[in-house]
Amino acid sequence: MVSDNNQEWTQDDCVNFESAREILSGLIGFRVKWIRSERDKIQPKTTDITKWETEKTTFIEERRRLNVLEQDNVSKIQRLYGKEFKRLMEYND
């Protein structure tokens, strides 16, 4: 496949890119859920909310910057966050 700027990528590149996006989107979703749950408590822990808000913002920025043509970064995302996302998904089943 060819991008708008005539750089090529493979189907595997696309699959890896989508996988990294899914990981980041999932982690964003967990943070949103945790923040909402904590805010609903009678005495919410503001330190936890602040920490999760910061993490959520980081994941959103990582996802926004993700580029199929930057496979080193795509691999880094999968490596850094993939295990956490898998663990959270298994825990929430």
KAMO-V134833 format. One record per residue. N is the residue number from 1. SS is DSSP state (H for helix, E for strand, C for the rest). OMEGA is omega in whole degrees, -180 to 180 (* if undefined). NEAR is the number of other ideal C-beta (glycine too) atoms within 12 Angstrom. Layout:
n-><N,N>
ss-><SS,SS>
omega-><OMEGA,OMEGA>
near-><NEAR,NEAR>
//
This chain:
n-><1,2,3,4,5,6,7,8,9,10,11,12,13,14,15,16,17,18,19,20,21,22,23,24,25,26,27,28,29,30,31,32,33,34,35,36,37,38,39,40,41,42,43,44,45,46,47,48,49,50,51,52,53,54,55,56,57,58,59,60,61,62,63,64,65,66,67,68,69,70,71,72,73,74,75,76,77,78,79,80,81,82,83,84,85,86,87,88,89,90,91,92,93>
ss-><C,E,C,C,C,C,C,E,C,C,H,H,H,H,H,H,H,H,H,H,H,H,H,H,H,H,H,H,H,H,H,H,H,H,H,H,H,H,H,C,C,C,C,C,C,H,H,H,H,H,H,H,H,H,H,H,H,H,H,H,H,H,H,H,H,C,C,C,C,C,H,H,H,H,H,H,H,H,H,H,H,H,H,H,H,H,H,H,H,H,H,C,C>
omega-><-178,179,179,-180,174,173,-177,172,-177,175,177,177,-180,179,179,178,-180,177,179,177,180,178,-179,179,178,179,175,-180,177,180,179,179,-178,180,-180,-180,-179,179,-179,-179,179,177,-178,176,-177,178,177,180,179,179,-178,176,179,178,179,179,178,-180,178,179,178,-179,180,-178,-177,-176,-179,-178,180,-174,175,178,178,179,178,179,180,-178,-176,-170,-176,-179,179,-180,179,179,180,179,179,-179,-176,177,*>
near-><16,12,16,11,10,9,15,15,23,16,12,15,26,20,18,29,29,21,26,35,29,25,34,36,24,27,34,29,24,27,31,22,18,26,26,17,16,22,19,12,14,7,10,17,16,14,11,19,23,18,17,28,22,16,25,27,20,21,32,21,15,27,27,14,19,31,24,29,23,20,24,16,23,33,20,19,35,27,17,19,33,23,15,22,29,19,16,21,18,10,10,13,7>
//
